[in-house]
Amino acid sequence: MRAPFRLLVFAAVPLAVFCICVVLSADGRGVSRTALGAWLREVQRGEKLKASESNLLRSIERVRALVVALVESRLTLPEAAERVRSERESRLPPFHMKPALDPGESLDAYYLRFTVELVERHLEGQECKREVIQRLQLELQNCLATQSEYSTTEADPYDEPTE
């Protein structure tokens, strides 16, 4: 009596696992093609996201260091804005985003203003904030005035090329 029961169990367990896999797979072709493939794609996507996340965290730390250097007057506003721009453009997807430009605003002007905003957030609640922001606002006005004098139409690197 025990031998037929064991045979039945050994035959039923793999059959049950196979049936469950077929039911769980979307198109009924079995686990090897869909569920396993989906699992592998998710593992690969997770690895890419981890790489992007570590790239983002390193970039955020470098931007913080740039902000500190700007506050301490070791960098000028245009230098810091250019470095912030290159840091943001070096981020891997999905953390690389197109900046929200105002109509008619150049990418350089956007990053100058954005860098001043970063400094404002960094200095929130600190006594030196007013002095530093006044210095940067003056530097921003000078940069924007110089830009408008020598303004050329700059192609937006985020726009798709038209053919």
Secondary structure per residue as TSV (DSSP state, phi and psi in degrees):
chain	resnum	aa	ss	phi	psi
A	1	M	-	360.0	-34.0
A	2	R	H	-70.7	-38.3
A	3	A	H	-61.9	-47.1
A	4	P	H	-65.1	-33.1
A	5	F	H	-66.6	-43.6
A	6	R	H	-62.6	-41.2
A	7	L	H	-62.2	-42.6
A	8	L	H	-62.2	-43.0
A	9	V	H	-65.7	-45.6
A	10	F	H	-64.4	-29.6
A	11	A	H	-83.6	-34.4
A	12	A	H	-75.8	-37.6
A	13	V	H	-62.6	-52.1
A	14	P	H	-63.0	-35.6
A	15	L	H	-65.0	-41.4
A	16	A	H	-65.3	-42.7
A	17	V	H	-62.2	-43.3
A	18	F	H	-61.1	-45.1
A	19	C	H	-63.3	-41.6
A	20	I	H	-63.1	-43.0
A	21	C	H	-63.4	-41.5
A	22	V	H	-65.3	-41.0
A	23	V	H	-66.3	-40.2
A	24	L	H	-72.9	-26.5
A	25	S	S	-76.0	141.7
A	26	A	S	-64.9	-41.8
A	27	D	S	-105.8	4.1
A	28	G	S	78.4	9.8
A	29	R	S	-84.2	-4.5
A	30	G	-	107.8	167.1
A	31	V	T	-69.9	-29.7
A	32	S	T	-66.0	-27.7
A	33	R	T	-97.5	-38.2
A	34	T	T	-106.7	-59.7
A	35	A	H	-65.2	-44.7
A	36	L	H	-67.2	-40.7
A	37	G	H	-62.8	-42.0
A	38	A	H	-64.6	-40.4
A	39	W	H	-62.8	-43.8
A	40	L	H	-63.6	-40.7
A	41	R	H	-62.2	-39.9
A	42	E	H	-66.3	-38.4
A	43	V	H	-63.5	-44.7
A	44	Q	H	-64.8	-41.6
A	45	R	H	-63.5	-39.6
A	46	G	H	-62.7	-40.3
A	47	E	H	-65.2	-41.3
A	48	K	H	-64.9	-40.6
A	49	L	H	-64.8	-38.6
A	50	K	H	-63.2	-42.1
A	51	A	H	-64.2	-43.0
A	52	S	H	-64.6	-39.2
A	53	E	H	-65.6	-44.0
A	54	S	H	-66.8	-36.5
A	55	N	H	-61.4	-43.4
A	56	L	H	-63.8	-45.2
A	57	L	H	-63.6	-40.5
A	58	R	H	-64.5	-40.1
A	59	S	H	-64.0	-42.0
A	60	I	H	-62.2	-40.9
A	61	E	H	-64.9	-40.5
A	62	R	H	-65.4	-38.7
A	63	V	H	-65.8	-40.5
A	64	R	H	-59.2	-42.1
A	65	A	H	-64.5	-36.8
A	66	L	H	-64.8	-41.3
A	67	V	H	-63.4	-43.3
A	68	V	H	-62.4	-43.4
A	69	A	H	-62.8	-37.3
A	70	L	H	-68.3	-42.9
A	71	V	H	-62.1	-39.5
A	72	E	T	-83.0	7.3
A	73	S	T	63.2	26.1
A	74	R	S	-85.2	-15.3
A	75	L	S	-130.4	151.4
A	76	T	-	-86.8	164.4
A	77	L	H	-59.9	-46.4
A	78	P	H	-61.5	-37.8
A	79	E	H	-64.3	-46.3
A	80	A	H	-64.5	-41.8
A	81	A	H	-63.0	-39.9
A	82	E	H	-65.9	-39.6
A	83	R	H	-70.5	-38.4
A	84	V	H	-61.9	-42.6
A	85	R	H	-59.7	-47.4
A	86	S	H	-66.6	-34.9
A	87	E	H	-63.5	-46.1
A	88	R	H	-67.4	-35.5
A	89	E	H	-74.5	-19.3
A	90	S	T	-84.7	-6.8
A	91	R	-	-69.3	142.1
A	92	L	-	-82.4	152.7
A	93	P	T	-59.9	147.2
A	94	P	T	-90.5	13.3
A	95	F	S	-93.3	0.7
A	96	H	-	-95.1	109.4
A	97	M	-	-120.2	151.5
A	98	K	-	-74.9	131.7
A	99	P	-	-67.1	148.3
A	100	A	-	-88.2	91.8
A	101	L	-	-81.4	142.8
A	102	D	-	-74.3	154.1
A	103	P	T	-57.1	129.2
A	104	G	T	81.8	-0.8
A	105	E	-	-85.9	136.1
A	106	S	-	-81.4	161.8
A	107	L	H	-64.7	-36.4
A	108	D	H	-63.0	-45.2
A	109	A	H	-63.8	-39.9
A	110	Y	H	-58.6	-48.9
A	111	Y	H	-70.6	-29.7
A	112	L	H	-62.5	-48.9
A	113	R	H	-65.7	-42.1
A	114	F	H	-60.5	-40.8
A	115	T	H	-65.4	-39.9
A	116	V	H	-62.9	-40.3
A	117	E	H	-63.2	-38.9
A	118	L	H	-60.3	-41.5
A	119	V	H	-65.9	-42.2
A	120	E	H	-58.2	-45.5
A	121	R	H	-65.3	-38.4
A	122	H	H	-65.3	-36.4
A	123	L	T	-92.6	8.5
A	124	E	T	-52.7	123.8
A	125	G	T	83.2	2.5
A	126	Q	-	-98.1	150.0
A	127	E	T	-67.7	-33.4
A	128	C	T	-79.0	-2.4
A	129	K	H	-56.5	-48.0
A	130	R	H	-61.0	-45.1
A	131	E	H	-64.5	-45.6
A	132	V	H	-65.2	-44.2
A	133	I	H	-65.7	-38.2
A	134	Q	H	-61.6	-43.5
A	135	R	H	-61.6	-43.7
A	136	L	H	-71.1	-34.9
A	137	Q	H	-64.3	-40.4
A	138	L	H	-63.9	-44.1
A	139	E	H	-63.8	-37.8
A	140	L	H	-63.3	-46.4
A	141	Q	H	-60.2	-42.5
A	142	N	H	-64.0	-41.6
A	143	C	H	-64.8	-44.2
A	144	L	H	-67.3	-37.0
A	145	A	H	-65.2	-41.8
A	146	T	H	-65.6	-39.6
A	147	Q	H	-62.8	-43.2
A	148	S	H	-69.0	-29.7
A	149	E	H	-67.4	-40.1
A	150	Y	T	-111.5	28.9
A	151	S	-	-66.4	132.3
A	152	T	-	-127.2	152.7
A	153	T	-	-73.8	119.1
A	154	E	-	-100.8	130.5
A	155	A	-	-70.6	135.4
A	156	D	-	-75.1	118.0
A	157	P	T	-67.6	-12.3
A	158	Y	T	-89.7	-14.5
A	159	D	S	-74.1	144.1
A	160	E	-	-74.3	138.3
A	161	P	-	-65.8	137.4
A	162	T	-	-99.9	137.4
A	163	E	-	-120.9	360.0
